[in-house]
Amino acid sequence: MPTISMFYGVLIRIFFHDTGRHRSPHIHAEYQGEVGVYAIKDGQLLSGNLPPKKHKLVVTWIEIIMMI
């Protein structure tokens, strides 16, 4: 699982062939052992949990990359 971004202790990872469980394109965000799975399309939390401040950072990161 390649890490595609790191910021403020958050690791963003992407799984290319991980479509069985979360039927939409998504990323895995990890912070201090906690993992949140987020839809790339809209930043919706699909599973897991992150602390509120880190959750907001990940959602903002997704919004920024979707503008590119």
N, C-alpha and C positions, 0 to 999 in steps of 0.2 A: 504494500500500500504506500504509494509515494506521497510525501508531504509536499503540498503545492504552495503553502504560505505559512508564515509564523508571525505572530504579533502579540505583544503583552502576555506572553506565556501560553497563548492559544495556538494549537497546531491544527491546520486544515489539511485533511487528507481526502483523497478521492479514490474510489474503487471502480475500475472500468467495467467489470463484469458482475457487479453486485446489484442485480435487478430483481432477484427473486423475492426479496422481502419488502422492499420499498419501491414499488412499480414506477417511480419517476426518477429522473436524474437528481442526484443528491451528493452532499459532502458530509464528512464526519468531522466534527470539531471536538478537539480534546483539550481539556484544561485540568491539570492536577488529578488525573485519573478518572475524571468524569467525562462522558461522551454524549454529545447531542448530534442527532442526524437531521440535517436541514435540506429541504427541497431547494434546488438551485433556482428554479423558476420564480419563486416568490418569498423565499426565506422562511417558509413555514416549518416549525419543529415537527418532525415526523416521529421521532422517538428519542428517549434519553432526556438528559437534563444538564444544564450548565448554570452556574451562578448568574443572577439577573444582569449584572454589569457585563459579564462576558457574553451572555446571550445577545445583548444589545449590540455589542461590538461585531459579533458574527453576522447578525442580520444586516447591519450597516455595511459590512464587507461584501456581502452578497449583493446588496443594492449597487454598490460601486462597481463590482465586476460586471454586472448586468448592463451597465451604461457603456462599457467598452465595446 
